Amino acid sequence: MQIRRAQPADERAIAEIIVPTIRDGTTYSLDSEMTEADALLYWLSPDKETFVAEDDGIILGTYYMRPNQAGGGRYVCNCGYMTRAGATGRGVARAMCLHSLTHARSGGYRAMQFNFVVATNDRAVRLWQALGFQIVGRLEGAFQHPIEGFVDALVMYQKL
Amino acid sequence: MQIRRAQPADERAIAEIIVPTIRDGTTYSLDSEMTEADALLYWLSPDKETFVAEDDGIILGTYYMRPNQAGGGRYVCNCGYMTRAGATGRGVARAMCLHSLTHARSGGYRAMQFNFVVATNDRAVRLWQALGFQIVGRLEGAFQHPIEGFVDALVMYQKL
């Protein structure tokens, strides 16, 4: 699996990954009805560096990195990762997160923060913990899950 | 003291409050060198509701409210408050926060979250705690304070 910066030609593949994840509405605090164009504008916005994970010419996942705050908070980065439906369980998210940690260190970031990990997303929580993140905050009832109702969201953090 | 929605005619007074606070760089994770125009665009952006606290025709403080996340996270609001230099210690921030809590409840928000309270900002931390907020997360070394170096930032949260 190769992880590289997203190119304009990747937009179709990125949309095929991020739009179903956004529509699903169970893991990201994004408007589940946002248009595909808005989803791409969000994922590829100028404040973000966006990458894709490619295997045999097929894009299996994508992630972004951005400063989580400006000013004195700009040394902490934030990332979002999405894996293509049907490509889960193959280590795509793990590979992207490991890539992002290396990229963040080389870019001078001092920490990585996930602002809003939905607490019911067990697989993600366990993976981030295995990769060195700690749960440093819990936001009680902060996320309206489309099936489970209001559930907690977690703040996860790792010094680099 | 009257707290009301900001009007276009308030821009000058708002700039006089927010620009020095941003330049100071000790309490907000915003670029301390941002232009006044950018500061106003930020404080009055369309995703925010912006208010001013006025006493005897003089604007002593301003705050904004916005959804802290989109989608399933949109029931938690985020606010930022700034008081005019020289008007501190007169209960302006307290009055604005109390106003915001009432406004948030009436707007259907279920919680209020401060994402990044600089831990050295004792007065703010104590005030928010007195008004019902809890420290629900600590981001170790997340803020580069211009004098004190890297200090922690706090996530504070209150269900409404």
Interface residues (C-beta under 8 A of the other chain):
Chain A: I22 G25 T26 Y28 S29 L30 D31 S32 Q69 A70 G71 G72 G73 R74 Y75 V76 R110 A111 Q113 N115 F116 V118 V136 G137 R138 L139 E140 G141 A142 F143 Q144 H145 P146 F150 A153 V155 Y157 K159
Chain B: I22 G25 T26 Y28 S29 L30 D31 S32 Q69 A70 G71 G72 G73 R74 Y75 V76 R110 A111 Q113 N115 F116 V118 V136 G137 R138 L139 E140 G141 A142 F143 Q144 H145 P146 F150 A153 V155 Y157 K159
